[in-house]
Amino acid sequence: VKHLIEVDISKRLSAEAALNHPWIASSAANRKEPLLAAIENMRLFTSHKKLKRIALGYVASHLVKTKESEAVKLQKLFKTLDNNNDGFLPVDQVVQVIVDNSGSVDETYKRQLEDSVREIDTDRSGSLDIEEFIAAAMQQATYLKESHINAAFQKFDTDGSGSISREELIAALGSTADVDDIMRHADLNKDGVIDYPEFEAVMREKSFEVRKSLSRARSRHVSK
């Protein structure tokens, strides 16, 4: 700073030199890093199964209440993007932020982005609220903590039976539209409910490993 206010013009740091100064460059990079990480996570969010996307919404709600460091960091990022401080990020604004930080993109890519961000807007309001933003932008290491997976499972398992029934899925989804598809990929042992190991497999995207384990267990049972 003192080099910028130097009285002697010959010794004063130019604007260009100031912007390229290691301290300034490092500070800017540190501010941009959380945004780039959030953008990457938002891109991945829409590739997740429907059950996992809903579960991440529950995890986000849990994070906001517990004020965990990841939630605090993302809330700060959300506020920097929330230009009018109304607590919402319009879908087109989020798309533009991603485009601005993705280098050169064509119209096809931009349309795909719009579709993806609309998937994050789970209540179809046209904007992302803080919980929708955190659900899509949080780090995998955060939502894969056992405590968060368990908290999300309990939100589905409203009767405390230790499994998620079709009726509980319908209640969570608000319709029957995707229930058959969810049961098909999540109910690995085909007993009509999603138990905790199956739910955890969806969250960790390890359905194949769990399916092999269940197959081995069935084989041992049959051989006895």
N, C-alpha and C positions, 0 to 999 in steps of 0.2 A: 504494500500500500504506500509506504513512504517514497518508493521510486516513482509512483504515479503523481505525487504532489511535489516532487522536487522542483525548486524554484529555477534552477539552471536547466534550460530547455535541452542542452546538449547531454545532460545526465538523466533527463526524465524518460521513463519507460513509455514507448509508444503503445497505442491501443492494441495493435496487432501482437506486439511482443508480450503484452500483459495477458492476452487471451491464450497465448502459447506457453506462458510460464508454467512450469511443472505443478506448482501449488494450485493454480486455477484449473488446469487441465485435469488434475487428479480429483479436485472437488466436483467438477462437472461430471466426470466419469462415475464417481460415487453416487451422484444424484440420479444418473441415468440407469445405473445397473439394476435397481429394484424394478424400474419400469420395463426394461427388456426382459427380465426374469418373469414378470407378471404377464407380459405379452406372450411369451413362449408357453407358459402354463395355460393361458386362455385358448391358445391354438389347440393344445392337447385335450382340453376339457371336452370339446365337442366330439372327440373320438371315443370317449368313454361310453359304456353301456348306460341305458336310461336309469337303471337302479343305482348305479354309482353316482351319476349326476345328482340325483335327488339326495342321496346320502351325503354328498359333499355340501349340499345346501344345509343339511342338519349340522354337519361339522362346523360350517361357517357360523351358524347361529350360536353354537356352543363356544366357539373361539371368541366371538364378540363379547359374550357374557363373562368369560373367564379372563379377558384382557391379556391373552397370551401374546408374547412378543411378536409373532408372525401377524397376528390380527392388528396390533398397534402399528406395525410397519405398513401394512396394506391400507389401514385407515388413513395414515398420513399421505400415502400415495393417492388414494381416492380423493382426498381434500385438495390436493394440488391440481387434479384434473377437473374437479367440480367448480367450474368457473363462476357460476352464479350462486354457489353455496346453498343450493336447495336440497341437497342430499341425493341427487339423481344424476346419472351420466347418460345422456341420450345415446341411443345405439349408433347413430351416424357419427357422433363425436368420437366414440370409442373406436369405430372403424377407421376414422381419419387419424387418430393417434397411432394405431397399428401401422397404417400405410406410411405415415411420416417417419416411422422407425424401421421400415422394412426395405429401404432402398427403392429401386425402380420396380413398379408393379403395373400390370395391365388391368384393363377393365374387368376381364374375366376373374382375375384373382380378387379384385375388389368386391365383386358380387359374391364370390365364395366367402369372403370375410364377413360380409353383411349377413349372409345366411348363418354363419357360425356364431356371430355375436347375438343374433336373434335367438339362437338356441340357449345362450347363457341367460337371456331375458326370460326366465321360466314363467313369470306371471303375465307375459305378453303385454307389458305396459308401454313398451317403446323406449324404456330407459332401464339402466341397471341401478338397483339400490346397493347399499353397502354389503349386504349379505350375499347377493348374487355376484357381486364383484369379487369378494373374498373367496367364495366357493370355486370360482373359475381360476383365480390368480394365485392361490396359495401353493406353497411348495409341497411336493409329494411327501417329503420327510415329515411334514407337519401332520397331514391328514392320515398318514399310515401309523401314527402312534396308537398303541393298543387302546388307550383311554378314549381317543376320539372315535375309533371304529366301534367300540362298545357303546359309546353315547349315541351314535347314529343308529346302531342296531336297536337300541331300546326305544328310540323314537318311532320305529316301524312296529316293534313288538309291543303294541299297546296293552295287550292282556297279560304280559309277563310270562308267557308260556315257554319262552326260550326258542321260539321259532316265529317266522313271519308267514302268515296264512294269505291266501288269495284275497280274503276280505280285508285284511290289514293293508295289502298292497293297493287295493281299489281305493281305500280311504286315503292313503298317502298320495295316490296319483290323481284322485278326484274323478276318475273314470275307469272303464274296463278296457280301454283302447289298447294299452301295451302290456296288459297283465300276462297274456299267453306267451308273448315273446320273452318277457322277463323270467317267467317260470321255466321256460324251455332252456335258457342258458344258465340260470342260477340254481335251480333245483336239481343238483347233480345226481342225487340218489333216487330221484323221481318218486318221492314219498308224498308229494303234494304240498310241502311247505319248504321254506328256506331257513335252515338252521344256522347257528352262528358260524361254524367253519365254512359253510357255503357262502355266507354273506362276506366273510373275511376274504375268501378266494376272489370274489367279485372286486372288492376294494383293492386287493393286491394284484389283481389280474393274473391269478395263478390257477384258474379253473382247470387247466389241463393236468397240472400236478395233483390237484385234489381228486380229479376224476380217476387218475391212475391209482391213487391211494384207496379210493372207494372200491375200485375194481379188484385190487389185491385183497381187500378185506372180504369182499363177497366170495372170491375164489377160495379163501381160507375157510370161510363158513360152509361152503358147498362141499369141500373136501373132507370135512369132519364127519 
